Amino acid sequence: MLKSEAKTRSTGRNSEKVKTNIPCFRCGICCTGYQIYMYRDEANKLAEHLGITLMEFENEYLDTHWPGVDTVVIRHYAGRCPFLEQPVDSIMGLCRIHAFKPYCCREWRASLDRKECRQGLSRYWGLSVNESGKLTGSPEDVLCFQTFLEFLNEEEDV
């Protein structure tokens, strides 16, 4: 979804207060800052979902510098998770493995308290969060972001 599309979905509400825990707005910042960590059995399941062997998965995606025996780490490509697609001019990152993503990704909770989410707000929406947890920015951008969150909530309910 482009930011301009979110603007066209505006509902007319202009409340700037947003709760601390919010739906992931798919900015992809966490996918650039962290590497996926998982147990080997989860890596095997991921390889199966991708339709490749565990050996192919290990050669293509695993960080060979990781010292773990029972655990593995996905290496980054071009500074991000290899499963993150960030279309040009889009405010949303697309996870190619979202339907079967690893436990560490499923447990990530977006929050206005997280620096990664704040970076995404700033980079893609031109917004920030003040000390009282209130979104700050132009009223149009705040409304646009809130409308986008509603869109994401609707999408999750389907």
DSSP file (Angstrom, degrees, kcal/mol; ACC not computed):
  #  RESIDUE AA STRUCTURE BP1 BP2  ACC     N-H-->O    O-->H-N    N-H-->O    O-->H-N    TCO  KAPPA ALPHA  PHI   PSI    X-CA   Y-CA   Z-CA
    1    1 A M              0   0    0      0, 0.0    90,-1.2     0, 0.0    91,-0.3   0.000 360.0 360.0 360.0 133.9    0.0    0.0    0.0
    2    2 A L    >>  -     0   0    0     88,-0.2     4,-1.7    89,-0.1     3,-0.6  -0.586 360.0-115.5 -87.9 155.1    1.3    3.4   -0.9
    3    3 A K  H 3> S+     0   0    0     86,-0.3     4,-1.8     1,-0.3     5,-0.1   0.873 117.6  57.9 -58.5 -37.4    0.9    6.3    1.5
    4    4 A S  H 3> S+     0   0    0      1,-0.2     4,-1.3     2,-0.2    -1,-0.3   0.851 103.6  53.0 -62.5 -33.6   -1.3    8.0   -1.0
    5    5 A E  H <> S+     0   0    0     -3,-0.6     4,-0.7     1,-0.2    -1,-0.2   0.892 106.3  52.7 -67.3 -39.2   -3.7    5.0   -0.9
    6    6 A A  H >< S+     0   0    0     -4,-1.7     3,-0.8     1,-0.2    -2,-0.2   0.878 105.0  56.2 -63.8 -36.4   -3.9    5.3    2.9
    7    7 A K  H >< S+     0   0    0     -4,-1.8     3,-1.4     1,-0.2    -1,-0.2   0.875 102.7  54.5 -63.2 -36.8   -4.9    8.9    2.5
    8    8 A T  H 3< S+     0   0    0     -4,-1.3    -1,-0.2     1,-0.3    -2,-0.2   0.688 103.7  56.7 -72.1 -16.2   -7.8    8.0    0.3
    9    9 A R  T << S+     0   0    0     -3,-0.8    -1,-0.3    -4,-0.7    -2,-0.2   0.354  77.8 139.9 -92.7   4.7   -9.1    5.6    3.0
   10   10 A S    <   -     0   0    0     -3,-1.4   134,-0.1    -4,-0.1    -3,-0.1  -0.151  41.6-157.7 -54.6 141.4   -9.2    8.3    5.6
   11   11 A T        -     0   0    0    132,-0.2    -1,-0.1     2,-0.2     3,-0.1   0.509  39.8-110.1-100.5  -7.0  -12.2    8.1    7.9
   12   12 A G  S    S+     0   0    0      1,-0.4     2,-0.2   131,-0.0    -2,-0.1   0.331  75.6 130.1  94.5  -8.3  -12.3   11.7    9.0
   13   13 A R        -     0   0    0    130,-0.1    -1,-0.4     1,-0.1    -2,-0.2  -0.575  35.0-173.1 -79.1 144.1  -11.3   11.0   12.6
   14   14 A N        +     0   0    0     -2,-0.2     2,-0.4    -3,-0.1    -1,-0.1  -0.030  26.9 142.5-131.8  33.0   -8.4   13.1   13.9
   15   15 A S        -     0   0    0      1,-0.1   131,-0.1   128,-0.1    -2,-0.0  -0.622  29.9-167.1 -74.3 129.0   -7.5   11.7   17.3
   16   16 A E        +     0   0    0     -2,-0.4   119,-1.5     2,-0.0     2,-0.4   0.632  56.7 100.2 -92.5 -14.7   -3.7   11.9   17.7
   17   17 A K  B     -A  134   0A   0    117,-0.2     2,-0.4     0, 0.0   117,-0.1  -0.595  50.2-179.1 -77.9 126.2   -3.5    9.6   20.8
   18   18 A V        -     0   0    0    115,-0.7     4,-0.1    -2,-0.4    -2,-0.0  -0.980  30.2-110.8-125.7 136.9   -2.5    6.1   19.9
   19   19 A K        -     0   0    0     -2,-0.4    93,-0.2     2,-0.1   114,-0.0  -0.249  29.8-115.0 -63.2 157.1   -2.1    3.2   22.3
   20   20 A T  S    S+     0   0    0     91,-0.1    92,-3.2    92,-0.1     2,-0.5   0.924 102.7  60.8 -62.0 -48.2    1.5    2.1   22.9
   21   21 A N  B    S+B  111   0B   0     90,-0.2    90,-0.2    91,-0.1    -2,-0.1  -0.723  72.2 167.4 -84.4 124.8    1.0   -1.4   21.4
   22   22 A I        -     0   0    0     88,-0.9    88,-0.3    -2,-0.5     3,-0.1  -0.868  41.7 -87.2-130.8 162.3    0.0   -1.1   17.8
   23   23 A P        -     0   0    0      0, 0.0     2,-0.2     0, 0.0   130,-0.1  -0.409  58.2 -90.6 -65.9 150.1   -0.3   -3.6   14.9
   24   24 A C        -     0   0    0      1,-0.2    93,-0.0    84,-0.1    84,-0.0  -0.448  34.2-158.7 -58.9 125.8    2.9   -4.1   13.0
   25   25 A F        -     0   0    0     -2,-0.2    -1,-0.2    -3,-0.1    68,-0.1   0.212  34.0-121.5 -98.9  16.8    2.8   -1.5   10.3
   26   26 A R        +     0   0    0     66,-0.1    67,-4.5     1,-0.1    -2,-0.1   0.801  60.1 147.7  58.0  41.1    5.3   -3.5    8.2
   27   27 A C        -     0   0    0     65,-0.2    -1,-0.1     1,-0.1    67,-0.1   0.769  52.0-135.9 -76.0 -24.8    8.0   -0.8    7.8
   28   28 A G     >  +     0   0    0     65,-0.1     4,-0.6     3,-0.0     3,-0.2   0.463  66.5 125.2  85.8   1.3   10.7   -3.5    7.8
   29   29 A I  H >> S+     0   0    0      1,-0.2     4,-1.5     2,-0.2     3,-1.3   0.916  74.4  50.9 -61.7 -42.9   13.0   -1.7   10.2
   30   30 A C  H 3> S+     0   0    0      1,-0.3     4,-1.8     2,-0.2    -1,-0.2   0.837 105.5  58.0 -63.6 -30.0   13.2   -4.7   12.6
   31   31 A C  H 34 S+     0   0    0      1,-0.2    50,-1.9    -3,-0.2    -1,-0.3   0.618 109.7  44.2 -75.4 -12.5   14.0   -6.9    9.6
   32   32 A T  H << S+     0   0    0     -3,-1.3    -1,-0.2    -4,-0.6    -2,-0.2   0.673 116.4  45.2 -99.1 -22.8   17.0   -4.8    8.9
   33   33 A G  H  < S+     0   0    0     -4,-1.5     2,-0.3    -5,-0.2    -2,-0.2   0.716 112.1  45.0 -94.0 -22.8   18.2   -4.5   12.5
   34   34 A Y     <  -     0   0    0     -4,-1.8     2,-0.4    -5,-0.2    47,-0.1  -0.901  68.6-135.7-125.7 150.6   17.9   -8.1   13.7
   35   35 A Q        -     0   0    0     -2,-0.3     2,-0.3    46,-0.1    40,-0.1  -0.829  36.1-104.5-100.2 144.7   18.8  -11.5   12.3
   36   36 A I        -     0   0    0     -2,-0.4    38,-2.4    38,-0.2     2,-0.4  -0.513  36.2-163.1 -70.2 129.1   16.3  -14.3   12.6
   37   37 A Y  E     +C   73   0C   0     -2,-0.3    67,-0.5    36,-0.2     2,-0.3  -0.941  21.1 150.4-114.1 134.2   17.3  -16.8   15.3
   38   38 A M  E     -C   72   0C   0     34,-2.3    34,-3.1    -2,-0.4     2,-0.2  -0.988  45.0 -97.0-157.5 164.4   15.8  -20.3   15.4
   39   39 A Y  E >>  -C   71   0C   0     -2,-0.3     4,-1.8    32,-0.2     3,-0.6  -0.505  42.9-109.7 -80.6 157.0   16.3  -23.9   16.4
   40   40 A R  H 3> S+     0   0    0     30,-2.2     4,-2.3     1,-0.3     5,-0.2   0.847 117.3  57.0 -58.7 -37.3   17.4  -26.3   13.7
   41   41 A D  H 3> S+     0   0    0     29,-0.3     4,-1.8     1,-0.2    -1,-0.3   0.870 107.4  49.1 -64.5 -33.5   14.0  -28.1   13.6
   42   42 A E  H <> S+     0   0    0     -3,-0.6     4,-2.2     2,-0.2    -1,-0.2   0.866 108.7  53.2 -70.4 -35.9   12.4  -24.8   12.8
   43   43 A A  H  X S+     0   0    0     -4,-1.8     4,-2.4     2,-0.2    -2,-0.2   0.890 107.3  52.3 -63.4 -39.2   14.9  -24.2   10.0
   44   44 A N  H  X S+     0   0    0     -4,-2.3     4,-2.2     2,-0.2    -2,-0.2   0.917 109.5  48.2 -63.2 -43.9   14.0  -27.6    8.6
   45   45 A K  H  X S+     0   0    0     -4,-1.8     4,-2.3     2,-0.2    -2,-0.2   0.891 110.8  51.6 -63.5 -39.5   10.3  -26.7    8.6
   46   46 A L  H  X S+     0   0    0     -4,-2.2     4,-1.9     2,-0.2    -2,-0.2   0.914 108.4  51.0 -64.2 -42.7   11.1  -23.4    6.9
   47   47 A A  H  X>S+     0   0    0     -4,-2.4     5,-2.4     1,-0.2     4,-0.7   0.912 109.1  51.8 -59.6 -43.1   13.2  -25.2    4.2
   48   48 A E  H ><5S+     0   0    0     -4,-2.2     3,-1.0     1,-0.2    -2,-0.2   0.922 108.5  50.3 -60.1 -44.9   10.2  -27.5    3.6
   49   49 A H  H 3<5S+     0   0    0     -4,-2.3    -1,-0.2     1,-0.3    -2,-0.2   0.846 110.7  49.9 -62.0 -33.4    7.9  -24.6    3.2
   50   50 A L  H 3<5S-     0   0    0     -4,-1.9    -1,-0.3    -5,-0.2    -2,-0.2   0.567 114.7-119.9 -81.8  -8.2   10.3  -23.0    0.7
   51   51 A G  T <<5S+     0   0    0     -3,-1.0     2,-0.3    -4,-0.7    -3,-0.2   0.809  74.6 111.6  75.2  30.9   10.5  -26.3   -1.2
   52   52 A I  S   <S-     0   0    0     -5,-2.4    -1,-0.3    -6,-0.1    -2,-0.1  -0.871  70.5 -98.5-129.7 164.4   14.2  -26.8   -0.7
   53   53 A T     >  -     0   0    0     -2,-0.3     4,-2.5     1,-0.1     5,-0.2  -0.354  33.8-112.4 -76.6 162.9   16.4  -29.2    1.2
   54   54 A L  H  > S+     0   0    0      1,-0.2     4,-2.9     2,-0.2     5,-0.2   0.889 119.9  54.2 -61.8 -38.4   17.8  -28.4    4.6
   55   55 A M  H  > S+     0   0    0      2,-0.2     4,-2.5     1,-0.2    -1,-0.2   0.921 109.5  46.7 -62.5 -44.0   21.3  -28.4    3.0
   56   56 A E  H  > S+     0   0    0      2,-0.2     4,-2.4     1,-0.2     5,-0.2   0.908 112.7  50.8 -62.9 -41.4   20.2  -25.9    0.3
   57   57 A F  H  X>S+     0   0    0     -4,-2.5     4,-2.9     2,-0.2     5,-0.7   0.931 110.8  48.3 -61.1 -46.8   18.6  -23.8    3.0
   58   58 A E  H  X5S+     0   0    0     -4,-2.9     4,-1.2     1,-0.2    -2,-0.2   0.922 114.4  45.6 -61.0 -44.9   21.8  -23.8    5.1
   59   59 A N  H  <5S+     0   0    0     -4,-2.5    -1,-0.2    -5,-0.2    -2,-0.2   0.865 121.0  38.0 -66.9 -36.2   23.9  -22.9    2.1
   60   60 A E  H  <5S+     0   0    0     -4,-2.4    -2,-0.2    -5,-0.2    -1,-0.2   0.857 131.7  15.2 -84.2 -37.1   21.6  -20.1    0.9
   61   61 A Y  H  <5S+     0   0    0     -4,-2.9    14,-3.0    -5,-0.2     2,-0.2   0.667  92.8  97.9-120.0 -19.9   20.4  -18.5    4.1
   62   62 A L  B  << -D   74   0D   0     -4,-1.2     2,-0.8    -5,-0.7    12,-0.2  -0.508  68.0-122.4 -87.0 145.6   22.3  -19.4    7.2
   63   63 A D    >   -     0   0    0     10,-3.2     3,-1.4    -2,-0.2    10,-0.3  -0.719  18.6-159.3 -80.0 112.0   25.1  -17.3    8.8
   64   64 A T  T 3  S+     0   0    0     -2,-0.8    -1,-0.2     1,-0.3    -2,-0.0   0.618  86.1  65.6 -71.6 -12.1   28.1  -19.5    8.9
   65   65 A H  T 3  S+     0   0    0      8,-0.1    -1,-0.3     2,-0.0    -2,-0.0   0.577  72.9 110.6 -85.2  -9.9   29.7  -17.4   11.6
   66   66 A W    <   -     0   0    0     -3,-1.4     7,-0.1     7,-0.2    -4,-0.0  -0.506  59.0-154.0 -69.0 126.9   27.0  -18.3   14.1
   67   67 A P        +     0   0    0      0, 0.0    -1,-0.1     0, 0.0     5,-0.1   0.520  53.0 119.3 -82.5  -3.7   28.6  -20.6   16.8
   68   68 A G        -     0   0    0      1,-0.1     5,-0.1     2,-0.1    -2,-0.0  -0.224  42.6-169.8 -65.8 150.5   25.4  -22.4   17.8
   69   69 A V  S    S+     0   0    0      3,-0.1    -1,-0.1     0, 0.0   -29,-0.0   0.785  91.7  28.0-101.9 -47.1   25.0  -26.1   17.4
   70   70 A D  S    S+     0   0    0    -31,-0.1   -30,-2.2   -30,-0.0     2,-0.3   0.555 122.5  57.4 -91.4 -10.5   21.2  -26.5   18.0
   71   71 A T  E     -C   39   0C   0    -32,-0.3     2,-0.3   -31,-0.1   -32,-0.2  -0.829  62.6-164.9-121.9 158.9   20.4  -23.0   16.8
   72   72 A V  E     -C   38   0C   0    -34,-3.1   -34,-2.3    -2,-0.3     2,-0.4  -0.918   9.0-145.5-137.1 163.0   20.9  -21.1   13.6
   73   73 A V  E     -C   37   0C   0     -2,-0.3   -10,-3.2   -10,-0.3     2,-0.4  -0.999  19.3-126.5-132.3 134.7   20.8  -17.5   12.4
   74   74 A I  B     -D   62   0D   0    -38,-2.4   -12,-0.3    -2,-0.4   -38,-0.2  -0.647  29.7-130.2 -77.2 131.2   19.6  -16.2    9.0
   75   75 A R        -     0   0    0    -14,-3.0     2,-0.2    -2,-0.4   -39,-0.0  -0.544  20.4-116.1 -83.2 151.0   22.3  -14.0    7.4
   76   76 A H        -     0   0    0     -2,-0.2     2,-0.4     5,-0.1     5,-0.2  -0.550  19.2-155.3 -83.1 148.7   21.3  -10.7    6.0
   77   77 A Y  B >  S-E   80   0E   0      3,-2.7     3,-1.3    -2,-0.2     0, 0.0  -0.994  80.4  -5.5-121.2 132.5   21.6   -9.7    2.3
   78   78 A A  T 3  S-     0   0    0     -2,-0.4    -1,-0.1     1,-0.3     3,-0.1   0.848 133.8 -54.3  51.8  36.9   21.9   -6.1    1.4
   79   79 A G  T 3  S+     0   0    0      1,-0.2     2,-0.3    -3,-0.1    -1,-0.3   0.670 121.8  71.6  78.3  17.7   21.5   -5.1    5.0
   80   80 A R  B <  S-E   77   0E   0     -3,-1.3    -3,-2.7   -47,-0.1   -48,-0.2  -0.965  93.1 -68.1-154.5 170.1   18.2   -6.9    5.7
   81   81 A C    >   -     0   0    0    -50,-1.9     3,-1.7    -2,-0.3    -5,-0.1  -0.383  43.6-129.9 -59.0 136.6   16.5  -10.3    6.1
   82   82 A P  T 3  S+     0   0    0      0, 0.0    -1,-0.1     0, 0.0    -6,-0.1   0.658 106.5  58.3 -67.9 -12.8   16.6  -12.1    2.8
   83   83 A F  T 3  S+     0   0    0    -52,-0.1    13,-3.2    12,-0.0     2,-0.6   0.446  84.7  97.8 -95.1  -0.7   12.8  -12.8    3.1
   84   84 A L  E <   -F   95   0F   0     -3,-1.7     2,-0.5    11,-0.2    11,-0.2  -0.783  53.8-167.7 -90.8 124.3   11.9   -9.1    3.3
   85   85 A E  E     -F   94   0F   0      9,-3.2     9,-3.8    -2,-0.6    -2,-0.0  -0.962   2.5-172.9-108.9 124.7   10.8   -7.4    0.1
   86   86 A Q        -     0   0    0     -2,-0.5     7,-0.2     7,-0.2     3,-0.1  -0.825  16.6-148.1-118.7  89.4   10.6   -3.7    0.2
   87   87 A P    >   -     0   0    0      0, 0.0     3,-1.6     0, 0.0     5,-0.1  -0.232  30.5 -95.4 -58.0 144.8    9.0   -2.4   -3.0
   88   88 A V  T 3  S+     0   0    0      1,-0.3     3,-0.1     3,-0.0     0, 0.0  -0.348 108.1  10.3 -61.1 138.9   10.3    1.0   -4.2
   89   89 A D  T 3  S+     0   0    0      1,-0.2     2,-0.4    -3,-0.1   -86,-0.3   0.674 101.5 125.3  63.9  20.8    8.1    3.9   -3.1
   90   90 A S    <   -     0   0    0     -3,-1.6    -1,-0.2   -88,-0.1   -88,-0.2  -0.862  55.6-153.4-110.0 146.3    6.1    1.6   -0.7
   91   91 A I  S    S+     0   0    0    -90,-1.2     2,-0.4    -2,-0.4   -89,-0.1   0.456  78.4  75.6 -89.7  -2.6    5.6    2.2    3.0
   92   92 A M        -     0   0    0    -91,-0.3     2,-0.3    -5,-0.1   -65,-0.2  -0.929  66.3-150.2-117.6 132.2    5.2   -1.5    3.5
   93   93 A G        -     0   0    0    -67,-4.5     2,-0.5    -2,-0.4    -7,-0.2  -0.752  19.4-141.2 -88.6 145.7    7.7   -4.3    3.6
   94   94 A L  E     -F   85   0F   0     -9,-3.8    -9,-3.2    -2,-0.3     2,-0.6  -0.941   3.6-146.8-113.7 123.9    6.5   -7.7    2.5
   95   95 A C  E >   -F   84   0F   0     -2,-0.5     3,-1.3   -11,-0.2   -11,-0.2  -0.793   1.0-158.3 -91.0 118.8    7.6  -10.8    4.3
   96   96 A R  T 3  S+     0   0    0    -13,-3.2     3,-0.2    -2,-0.6    -1,-0.1   0.684  95.5  40.4 -69.8 -17.1    7.9  -13.7    1.8
   97   97 A I  T >  S+     0   0    0    -14,-0.3     3,-1.6     1,-0.1    -1,-0.3   0.114  76.2 122.8-116.0  21.1    7.6  -16.2    4.7
   98   98 A H  G X  S+     0   0    0     -3,-1.3     3,-1.0     1,-0.3    -1,-0.1   0.855  71.1  56.2 -52.5 -41.8    4.9  -14.4    6.7
   99   99 A A  G 3  S+     0   0    0      1,-0.3    -1,-0.3    -4,-0.2    -2,-0.1   0.729 126.7  19.5 -66.6 -22.2    2.5  -17.3    6.7
  100  100 A F  G <  S+     0   0    0     -3,-1.6    -1,-0.3   -54,-0.0    -2,-0.2  -0.082  88.3 157.6-138.7  35.8    5.1  -19.6    8.3
  101  101 A K    <   -     0   0    0     -3,-1.0     5,-0.1     1,-0.1    -3,-0.1  -0.227  47.3 -91.1 -65.5 153.4    7.6  -17.2    9.8
  102  102 A P    >>  -     0   0    0      0, 0.0     4,-2.2     0, 0.0     3,-0.8  -0.107  36.6-103.5 -64.3 161.9    9.8  -18.4   12.7
  103  103 A Y  H 3> S+     0   0    0      1,-0.3     4,-2.2     2,-0.2     5,-0.2   0.874 118.5  57.3 -53.5 -45.5    8.9  -18.1   16.3
  104  104 A C  H 34 S+     0   0    0    -67,-0.5     4,-0.5     1,-0.2    -1,-0.3   0.845 110.4  45.2 -61.3 -31.8   11.2  -15.1   17.0
  105  105 A C  H X4 S+     0   0    0     -3,-0.8     3,-0.7     2,-0.2    -1,-0.2   0.873 110.8  52.4 -76.9 -38.6    9.3  -13.1   14.2
  106  106 A R  H 3< S+     0   0    0     -4,-2.2    -2,-0.2     1,-0.2    -1,-0.2   0.833 108.8  52.2 -64.8 -31.0    5.9  -14.2   15.5
  107  107 A E  T 3< S+     0   0    0     -4,-2.2    -1,-0.2    -5,-0.2    -2,-0.2   0.622  81.9 110.4 -82.5 -13.0    6.8  -13.0   19.0
  108  108 A W    <   -     0   0    0     -3,-0.7     2,-0.5    -4,-0.5   -84,-0.1  -0.431  53.8-160.5 -62.9 131.9    7.9   -9.5   17.8
  109  109 A R        -     0   0    0     -2,-0.1     2,-0.1   -86,-0.1     5,-0.1  -0.970  12.1-134.5-120.1 120.6    5.4   -7.0   19.0
  110  110 A A        +     0   0    0     -2,-0.5   -88,-0.9   -88,-0.3     2,-0.3  -0.451  35.4 165.7 -68.4 144.4    5.2   -3.6   17.4
  111  111 A S  B >   -B   21   0B   0    -90,-0.2     3,-1.3    -2,-0.1     6,-0.3  -0.978  50.0-125.7-160.1 146.0    5.0   -0.7   19.9
  112  112 A L  T 3  S+     0   0    0    -92,-3.2   -91,-0.1    -2,-0.3   -92,-0.1   0.608 112.3  63.6 -69.5  -9.6    5.4    3.0   19.9
  113  113 A D  T 3  S+     0   0    0    -93,-0.3     2,-0.3     4,-0.0    -1,-0.3   0.644  83.3  94.1 -85.0 -16.6    7.9    2.4   22.7
  114  114 A R  S <> S-     0   0    0     -3,-1.3     4,-2.1     1,-0.1     5,-0.2  -0.596  71.3-143.0 -81.8 133.9   10.3    0.4   20.4
  115  115 A K  H  > S+     0   0    0     -2,-0.3     4,-2.3     1,-0.2     5,-0.1   0.857 101.2  56.7 -63.0 -34.0   13.0    2.4   18.7
  116  116 A E  H  > S+     0   0    0      2,-0.2     4,-2.1     1,-0.2    -1,-0.2   0.914 108.1  46.4 -65.0 -42.1   12.6    0.4   15.5
  117  117 A C  H  > S+     0   0    0     -6,-0.3     4,-2.5     2,-0.2    -1,-0.2   0.883 111.5  52.0 -67.3 -37.6    8.9    1.3   15.2
  118  118 A R  H  X S+     0   0    0     -4,-2.1     4,-2.2     2,-0.2    -2,-0.2   0.884 108.4  51.4 -65.2 -37.3    9.8    4.9   15.9
  119  119 A Q  H  X S+     0   0    0     -4,-2.3     4,-3.0     2,-0.2    -2,-0.2   0.918 110.3  49.0 -64.4 -41.9   12.4    4.8   13.2
  120  120 A G  H  X>S+     0   0    0     -4,-2.1     4,-2.5     2,-0.2     5,-0.5   0.898 109.7  52.0 -63.5 -41.1    9.8    3.4   10.8
  121  121 A L  I  X>S+     0   0    0     -4,-2.5     6,-1.9     1,-0.2     4,-1.5   0.922 114.6  42.8 -59.4 -44.4    7.3    6.1   11.8
  122  122 A S  I  X5S+     0   0    0     -4,-2.2     4,-0.9     4,-0.3    -2,-0.2   0.937 117.9  44.1 -68.2 -47.3    9.8    8.8   11.1
  123  123 A R  I  <5S+     0   0    0     -4,-3.0    -2,-0.2     1,-0.2    -3,-0.2   0.912 128.3  22.6 -66.8 -45.5   11.2    7.3    7.8
  124  124 A Y  I  <5S+     0   0    0     -4,-2.5    -3,-0.2    -5,-0.2    -1,-0.2   0.664 135.6  27.1-101.3 -18.2    7.9    6.4    6.1
  125  125 A W  I  <<S-     0   0    0     -4,-1.5    -3,-0.2    -5,-0.5    -2,-0.1   0.542  90.0-125.4-122.4 -11.5    5.3    8.6    7.8
  126  126 A G     << +     0   0    0     -4,-0.9    12,-0.3    -5,-0.7     2,-0.3   0.809  69.3 128.2  68.4  28.5    7.1   11.7    8.9
  127  127 A L        -     0   0    0     -6,-1.9     2,-0.3    10,-0.1    -1,-0.2  -0.754  37.4-173.7-115.7 160.9    5.8   11.1   12.5
  128  128 A S  E     -G  136   0G   0      8,-2.2     8,-3.2    -2,-0.3     2,-0.5  -0.880  23.0-121.2-140.6 175.8    7.3   10.9   15.9
  129  129 A V  E     -G  135   0G   0     -2,-0.3     6,-0.2     6,-0.2     2,-0.0  -0.986  24.1-145.1-124.2 126.5    6.1   10.0   19.4
  130  130 A N    >   -     0   0    0      4,-2.5     3,-2.1    -2,-0.5     6,-0.0  -0.226  38.0 -86.7 -84.1-179.7    6.3   12.5   22.2
  131  131 A E  T 3  S+     0   0    0      1,-0.3    -1,-0.1     2,-0.1    -2,-0.0   0.765 127.0  54.3 -59.9 -28.4    7.0   11.7   25.9
  132  132 A S  T 3  S-     0   0    0      2,-0.1    -1,-0.3     1,-0.0    -2,-0.0   0.355 121.1-104.8 -89.9   7.2    3.3   11.2   26.7
  133  133 A G  S <  S+     0   0    0     -3,-2.1  -115,-0.7     1,-0.3     2,-0.4   0.658  73.7 142.1  83.2  15.7    3.0    8.6   23.9
  134  134 A K  B     -A   17   0A   0   -117,-0.1    -4,-2.5     1,-0.0    -1,-0.3  -0.753  54.4-118.2 -94.8 134.4    1.2   10.9   21.5
  135  135 A L  E     -G  129   0G   0   -119,-1.5     2,-0.4    -2,-0.4    -6,-0.2  -0.484  32.2-161.6 -66.4 136.9    1.9   10.8   17.8
  136  136 A T  E     +G  128   0G   0     -8,-3.2    -8,-2.2    -2,-0.2     2,-0.3  -0.965  38.7  82.4-125.2 144.2    3.2   14.1   16.5
  137  137 A G  S    S-     0   0    0     -2,-0.4   -10,-0.1   -10,-0.2   -11,-0.1  -0.925  86.1 -27.1 154.1-172.0    3.3   15.3   13.0
  138  138 A S     >  -     0   0    0    -12,-0.3     4,-2.5    -2,-0.3     5,-0.2  -0.390  59.2-121.3 -65.9 146.4    1.0   17.0   10.6
  139  139 A P  H  > S+     0   0    0      0, 0.0     4,-2.5     0, 0.0     5,-0.2   0.865 114.4  54.3 -55.7 -36.0   -2.7   16.3   11.3
  140  140 A E  H  > S+     0   0    0      2,-0.2     4,-2.4     1,-0.2     5,-0.1   0.917 109.5  45.9 -65.2 -42.8   -3.0   14.8    7.8
  141  141 A D  H  > S+     0   0    0      2,-0.2     4,-2.4     1,-0.2    -1,-0.2   0.885 112.5  50.5 -68.6 -38.1   -0.1   12.4    8.3
  142  142 A V  H  X S+     0   0    0     -4,-2.5     4,-2.5     2,-0.2    -2,-0.2   0.945 113.6  45.5 -62.9 -47.5   -1.4   11.3   11.8
  143  143 A L  H  X S+     0   0    0     -4,-2.5     4,-2.3    -5,-0.2    -2,-0.2   0.900 111.9  52.2 -62.3 -41.5   -4.8   10.7   10.3
  144  144 A C  H  X S+     0   0    0     -4,-2.4     4,-2.1    -5,-0.2    -1,-0.2   0.919 110.9  47.3 -61.0 -44.8   -3.3    8.9    7.3
  145  145 A F  H  X S+     0   0    0     -4,-2.4     4,-2.3     2,-0.2    -2,-0.2   0.920 111.5  50.0 -64.7 -44.4   -1.3    6.6    9.7
  146  146 A Q  H  X S+     0   0    0     -4,-2.5     4,-1.9     1,-0.2    -1,-0.2   0.879 110.4  50.7 -62.7 -37.6   -4.3    5.8   11.9
  147  147 A T  H  X S+     0   0    0     -4,-2.3     4,-2.2     2,-0.2    -1,-0.2   0.896 108.6  52.3 -65.0 -40.4   -6.3    5.0    8.8
  148  148 A F  H  X S+     0   0    0     -4,-2.1     4,-2.4     2,-0.2    -2,-0.2   0.906 107.2  52.1 -62.3 -42.2   -3.5    2.7    7.6
  149  149 A L  H  X S+     0   0    0     -4,-2.3     4,-2.4     1,-0.2    -1,-0.2   0.893 108.4  51.5 -61.6 -39.2   -3.6    0.9   11.0
  150  150 A E  H  X S+     0   0    0     -4,-1.9     4,-2.5     2,-0.2    -1,-0.2   0.910 108.2  51.9 -61.9 -41.8   -7.3    0.4   10.7
  151  151 A F  H  X S+     0   0    0     -4,-2.2     4,-2.3     1,-0.2    -2,-0.2   0.915 109.8  48.8 -59.5 -44.2   -6.7   -1.1    7.2
  152  152 A L  H  X S+     0   0    0     -4,-2.4     4,-2.2     2,-0.2    -2,-0.2   0.902 110.3  51.1 -64.3 -40.6   -4.1   -3.5    8.8
  153  153 A N  H  X S+     0   0    0     -4,-2.4     4,-1.6     2,-0.2    -2,-0.2   0.905 110.6  49.0 -62.7 -41.6   -6.6   -4.5   11.5
  154  154 A E  H  X S+     0   0    0     -4,-2.5     4,-0.8     1,-0.2    -2,-0.2   0.904 110.4  51.6 -62.2 -41.9   -9.3   -5.2    8.9
  155  155 A E  H >< S+     0   0    0     -4,-2.3     3,-0.6     1,-0.2    -2,-0.2   0.887 108.9  50.0 -63.7 -40.0   -6.8   -7.3    6.9
  156  156 A E  H 3< S+     0   0    0     -4,-2.2    -1,-0.2     1,-0.2    -2,-0.2   0.817 106.0  57.1 -68.3 -30.8   -5.9   -9.3   10.0
  157  157 A D  H 3<        0   0    0     -4,-1.6    -1,-0.2     1,-0.2    -2,-0.2   0.690 360.0 360.0 -73.8 -18.6   -9.6  -10.0   10.7
  158  158 A V    <<        0   0    0     -4,-0.8    -1,-0.2    -3,-0.6    -2,-0.2   0.488 360.0 360.0 -76.2 360.0  -10.1  -11.5    7.3
